[in-house]
Amino acid sequence: MEGWVFGKTTETRFPGMEAVEKYRKLMIWGNPGAGKTTFLKYYIAIQCIEGNFLSDYLPIFLTLRDFAEVADKQGILEYIHQEFLPNLPRQESDLQEIIREGRAIILFDGLDEVREVNVEDVIRKIRDFSDRYPANHFIITCRIAAREYTFDKFTEVEVADFDDEQISRFANNWFENKSVKPEYFLEQVRENERVLELATNPLLLTLLCLVFEESGDFPANRSELYKEGFRCAIKKMGCQAWNSTSSSLWEIIASKEGGFIE
């Protein structure tokens, strides 16, 4: 099987967007909170739409949990027509032509969220669809815990944990022009081994920044971090500062400094 394999003693880091360009069929594994869904929906899709990445391609985002509920009655192409045509200035024939000519990026998100009773049917339909229209780009995301799901023709990569340099970069972006200095935040993170381990996860690092910005301290455990972090996030929703600082997370994942391991 191509790609990153569990148990290897060496790993190669490379940019997330580079992986999307290089491999037409890509399976992205990641832990909860690693940024898989956001990478697909808010980075690949938006960058394509804005013409900054693979501008000749049409991004099509599918939540597999939702597709699974109708997979016994519909194929993937029919589901795409149903879900997207009402929102696109295109006729059905135009959309079919785009897919037939290989000018789409099909983003299958959350295979692990499909109910067990439906998963084999969903996997079979993804395989058949990607074999029928092989010129398109196909990306599947799934949690590492569900790694029994395999696709022989897909290259496998894993969303890499943040290293120390990436943690520092994110903290500097987050605390720029704020009362809390990034140097102080990073000092406190590095002095606490438990917190440092949490900070390697993009979602948890975001929550750590949120909580520390408000309280100047870290929660006692992970459950408290979620509770306090999301409370702080709700307070900031709609704030331009929140939108701009949180977006830096996904820029790091997609950039040359971050991304996947193979």
C-alpha positions in Angstrom: 0.0 0.0 0.0 1.3 3.4 -0.9 1.8 6.2 1.5 2.4 6.5 5.2 2.2 3.2 7.1 1.9 2.7 10.9 5.0 1.3 12.4 7.5 3.0 10.2 10.6 4.3 12.0 11.0 7.2 9.7 8.4 9.7 8.6 8.6 12.5 5.9 6.8 15.8 6.5 5.5 17.7 3.5 2.9 20.4 2.9 -0.8 19.5 2.9 -1.5 21.4 -0.4 1.5 19.7 -2.0 0.0 16.3 -1.2 -3.3 17.4 -2.8 -1.5 18.5 -6.0 0.7 15.4 -6.1 -1.8 12.6 -5.5 -5.2 12.3 -7.3 -6.4 9.8 -4.8 -5.6 10.8 -1.2 -6.6 9.2 2.1 -6.0 11.6 5.0 -5.9 10.1 8.5 -5.9 12.2 11.6 -6.7 12.3 15.3 -9.8 14.2 16.5 -9.2 17.9 16.3 -6.3 17.6 13.8 -8.1 19.9 11.3 -9.2 17.3 8.7 -12.7 18.8 8.0 -11.5 22.4 8.1 -8.6 21.6 5.8 -11.0 20.3 3.2 -13.9 22.7 3.6 -12.3 26.0 4.5 -8.9 25.7 2.9 -9.0 23.5 -0.2 -12.5 24.3 -1.3 -12.2 28.1 -0.6 -8.8 28.3 -2.2 -10.1 26.6 -5.3 -13.2 28.9 -5.5 -11.0 32.0 -5.1 -8.6 30.8 -7.8 -5.6 30.5 -5.5 -5.2 26.7 -5.9 -6.1 24.3 -8.7 -8.3 27.1 -10.1 -9.5 25.0 -13.0 -11.2 22.5 -10.7 -14.6 22.6 -9.1 -14.5 21.6 -5.4 -17.4 19.3 -4.2 -17.6 18.7 -0.5 -19.6 15.7 0.7 -20.3 14.8 4.3 -20.2 11.0 4.2 -22.4 10.7 7.3 -25.2 12.4 5.3 -24.6 10.5 2.1 -24.7 7.2 4.0 -28.3 7.8 4.9 -29.4 7.7 1.3 -26.6 5.5 -0.2 -28.9 2.5 -0.6 -31.1 4.6 -2.9 -28.6 6.9 -4.6 -25.2 6.8 -6.2 -22.6 9.5 -5.6 -23.3 11.3 -8.8 -27.0 11.4 -8.2 -26.3 12.7 -4.6 -24.1 15.4 -5.9 -26.8 16.6 -8.3 -29.4 16.7 -5.6 -27.2 18.5 -3.1 -25.4 21.0 -5.3 -27.3 21.9 -8.4 -29.8 24.1 -6.6 -26.9 26.2 -5.3 -24.8 26.3 -8.5 -25.3 28.4 -11.7 -24.9 25.2 -13.7 -27.1 22.8 -15.5 -27.0 19.0 -14.7 -25.2 18.4 -18.0 -22.5 20.9 -17.1 -21.8 19.2 -13.8 -21.6 15.8 -15.4 -19.2 17.1 -18.0 -17.0 18.6 -15.4 -16.8 15.3 -13.5 -16.4 13.3 -16.8 -13.5 15.5 -17.9 -11.8 15.2 -14.6 -12.1 18.9 -13.5 -13.5 18.3 -10.0 -12.0 17.8 -6.6 -14.3 15.5 -4.7 -13.9 15.9 -0.9 -15.3 12.9 1.1 -15.3 13.9 4.7 -15.6 11.8 7.8 -15.6 8.1 6.8 -15.4 7.2 10.5 -18.7 8.9 11.1 -20.6 6.6 8.9 -22.7 4.0 10.8 -21.3 0.5 10.7 -24.4 -0.9 9.0 -23.8 1.5 6.1 -20.0 1.7 5.8 -19.3 -1.1 3.4 -21.9 0.2 0.9 -20.3 3.7 1.2 -16.8 2.4 0.7 -17.9 0.4 -2.4 -19.6 3.4 -3.9 -16.5 5.6 -3.4 -14.3 2.9 -5.0 -16.6 2.5 -8.0 -17.0 6.3 -8.4 -13.3 7.0 -8.2 -12.6 4.2 -10.7 -15.2 5.4 -13.1 -14.0 9.0 -13.1 -10.2 8.6 -12.4 -9.1 11.9 -13.8 -10.6 13.9 -10.9 -9.0 14.5 -7.6 -10.4 12.5 -4.7 -9.7 13.1 -1.0 -11.1 11.0 1.9 -10.7 11.9 5.6 -11.0 9.5 8.5 -10.0 9.2 12.1 -6.9 7.1 12.8 -9.0 4.9 15.1 -11.0 3.6 12.1 -7.9 2.6 10.1 -9.5 -0.8 9.1 -11.0 1.1 6.2 -8.6 0.9 3.3 -8.6 2.0 -0.4 -5.9 0.2 -2.4 -5.5 2.9 -5.0 -5.4 5.8 -2.5 -2.1 7.2 -1.1 -2.3 7.4 2.6 -1.0 10.3 4.7 -1.6 11.5 8.2 -2.1 15.0 9.5 1.1 15.6 11.4 1.1 16.9 15.0 2.5 20.4 15.5 6.2 20.5 16.3 7.7 23.2 18.6 8.3 25.6 15.7 4.7 25.4 14.6 3.4 25.8 18.1 5.5 28.9 18.4 4.4 30.3 15.1 0.7 29.8 15.9 1.1 31.4 19.4 2.9 34.4 17.9 0.0 34.8 15.4 -2.6 34.4 18.1 -1.2 36.8 20.7 -0.1 39.4 18.3 -1.1 42.9 19.5 -2.8 41.4 22.6 -2.1 42.0 26.3 -0.8 38.4 26.7 2.7 38.1 25.3 3.3 35.0 23.1 6.7 34.5 24.8 5.0 34.1 28.2 2.4 31.7 26.9 5.1 29.5 25.3 7.1 29.6 28.4 4.2 28.3 30.4 3.4 25.6 27.8 7.0 24.3 27.8 7.2 24.2 31.6 4.2 21.8 31.8 4.7 18.5 30.0 1.0 17.6 30.0 0.1 21.0 28.4 2.9 20.7 25.9 1.6 17.3 24.7 -1.9 18.8 24.3 -0.4 21.7 22.3 0.7 19.4 19.5 -3.0 19.0 18.5 -4.2 21.9 16.5 -7.7 22.0 18.1 -6.4 21.7 21.6 -3.7 24.4 20.9 -6.5 26.7 19.8 -8.4 26.0 23.0 -5.3 26.5 25.1 -4.8 29.9 23.5 -8.4 30.9 24.1 -8.4 29.9 27.8 -4.9 31.4 28.5 -5.8 34.7 26.9 -8.8 35.1 29.2 -7.5 33.5 32.5 -3.7 33.5 32.2 -3.7 29.8 33.3 -4.4 26.3 31.9 -7.3 24.1 33.0 -6.6 21.1 35.2 -7.5 18.4 32.7 -8.6 17.9 29.1 -12.4 17.9 29.9 -12.0 21.2 31.6 -10.0 22.5 28.6 -12.9 21.6 26.3 -15.5 23.2 28.6 -13.6 26.4 29.2 -12.2 26.6 25.6 -15.5 26.4 23.9 -17.1 28.8 26.4 -14.4 31.3 25.4 -14.9 30.5 21.7 -18.6 31.2 21.9 -17.9 34.6 23.4 -15.6 35.5 20.5 -17.8 34.2 17.7 -18.4 36.9 15.2 -15.4 38.9 16.3 -13.0 39.8 13.5 -10.0 39.1 15.7 -11.3 35.6 16.3 -11.8 34.9 12.6 -8.3 36.1 11.6 -6.4 34.4 14.4 -8.1 31.1 14.0 -7.5 31.1 10.3 -3.8 31.0 10.9 -4.1 27.5 12.1 -5.2 26.1 8.8 -2.6 28.2 6.9 0.1 26.4 9.0 -1.3 23.0 8.1 -1.4 23.8 4.4 2.0 25.6 4.3 5.5 24.3 3.8 6.1 24.3 7.5 3.2 22.0 8.3 1.0 19.4 6.7 1.2 15.6 6.5 3.5 12.8 7.2 4.0 10.0 4.6 
